[in-house]
Amino acid sequence: MQVTFLGHGLESSQFNVGKQLVNSFENKYFDNFYGFVAFVALTGVDKILPSIKSSRDKFKNLRFYVGVDNKGTSKEALEKLLYNEIETYIYHREEDYITYHPKLFLFEGEKFSRVIIGSSNLTSSGFIANIEASIQLDFNTKTDKQGIKLIREIKEYYKDLIELSNTHTRKLTRELIDEYEEADLLYKQFFSNKKEESQPTDGENGNKKTKKVKLPDVDLTDGFDPKDTPDYDKNVKATQNDYDNFDYFLERFIVYKRDVRSSGVVTKTTDDKELLRWYFRMKELIRNEAMPDDLLLRLIDVDFPVGDGWEKTSMMIWEKRFKEMLAYKREFNPDSEITHVPQFKEKSHPHYSIGSWCAQQKQRRKGNQTPLWSDYEEERMNSVNFLWEVPNLGSDPDDEGWYEKLLELESYYKDKNNFKSIPHQHTKIGKWLNEQITLKLTGSRGKVKKFLNPLRTELLGEVLSKNGVDWEWQKQKEREAIENLAEEFIKNQDPKELEKLSKDERKKYQDRVSQARYRSKKWDDTKRLILINAGMELPKKEESQ
């Protein structure tokens, strides 16, 4: 990472924020920009507008999020942004003592990214006249771990603004400018040929009489590009040795924490140098975000001092697992109103890990496991209708086994040739499916009937429906056979079509028609109407005894 101080005002400085904004918009490395800035003045916009306009087409996003608090933004500046179609959003809250006050500019590109953060607003004073101080961070987009982490945290912090979901954020329009002017939130600027600007000192004295400031001529075109910097981050990864030794050293750590230092911090003064090396190794894996989830959770369970960022680290892991759970739902139960992942017995099962995680959340929620269950986790799980308790109303008490069979049925239907079919009953999956259909339609045998529980009915019904199969499969086959015969009958009313059939084909067709007419005497009206609507004459329906 390349770190550069940007300052001006006390004495001449080679770099300042204005120069670096111009450079960033114009150089070839960046194609995404978000700017969060408290106050905007017309001359500040004018300084960087040509560079924005010259490169705007290559940027995927080019957005400013600006403030109007303390009367620090000018009407003319907003009008200039609007006129030049620069995508701009205003953040403003009708609350005393809360000021939107950031000065942060984020540029991203495939090779390099850049963050400029400090005290400079989007004004000539902020670029030239005031005494300002900022830091510029340039880093490799794909390899610099600290840079990647920084961008992730910035975007998470400003997530609601970036996603345009924040209720205090409004898109810049002509009507909005008029509204803010009427509310006396904007100040007006006046210019002369001497390049004088009337402006509050970045909004802090918006209600006071302002002074005219003589702005020096400064060239903003000599900023510098990012450059390759050595990536000193070690490629830290968990090894098989870390797994092999984990249980052994974890037990030693628990004893050390109990008998020597209750904080769990293993110091260099300890006589157990092996434990100290393991302790440092665990800290290294955590610091580089290379600690496997299952091992980290076990460390958290014994209050291992993972550092100041442990809570954030564990929450990142939790969110990752949460997304895996949703991915499972999208793959296997996309139309279900509930979210559920079974706990699979075999560790080799592809979804064993996420199933175990879901089971762990249930135990944590009951207070049987640490860490303590949080309101945030409760809200997140309930937002997707997570099924905390699975009703066991069917004949098969093995919930995990049932879900494994459901996945096996899904695999059967991945073969397109199996559409509108069910597995043969001689197969295990075919026998299982027949049992589920029987439970759904007629219930189990015996004095106390048990039926397929609603959750299983919903999940299995979705799989069957997607693949063209009704619960009443035999009736479906009969109905479809009648529908096919009706289509064939309509087609063969044309003598030319009938002549196209061979002698054997014609005989088979005529036999099917005769059989259908004979059997139709015992059919219900729904099936009879299919043939009647096709023009076939049927004998009278037999009266049921």
Secondary structure, DSSP 8 states (H G I E B T S, - for coil): -EEEEEEESSS--S--HHHHHHHHHHSTT--EEEEEES-B-HHHHHHHHHHHHHHGGG-SEEEEEEE-GGG-EEHHHHHHHHHTT--EEEE--S-TT-----EEEEEE-SSEEEEEEES--BSHIIIIIS-EEEEEEEEETTT-HHHHHHHHHHHHHTHHHHTT--TTEEE--HHHHHHHHHTT-EE-----TT-EEE--STTTTTTS---EEE-------------------------HHHHHHHHHHHHHHHHHHHHT-TT----TT-S-HHHHHHHHHHHHHHHTT-S-HHHHHHHHHTT----TTHHHHHHHHHHHHHHHHHHHHHHH-TT-SSB-----S-TTSTTHHHHHHHHHHHHHHHTSSSS---HHHHHHHHHTTB-SS----SS---HHHHHHHHHHHHHHHTSGGGTT----TTSHHHHHHHHHHHHHHT--SSSS-----HHHHHHHHHHHHHTT--SSHHHHHHHHHHHHHHHHHHHHTSHHHHHTS-HHHHHHHHHHHHHHHHHGGGS-HHHHHHHHHTT----------
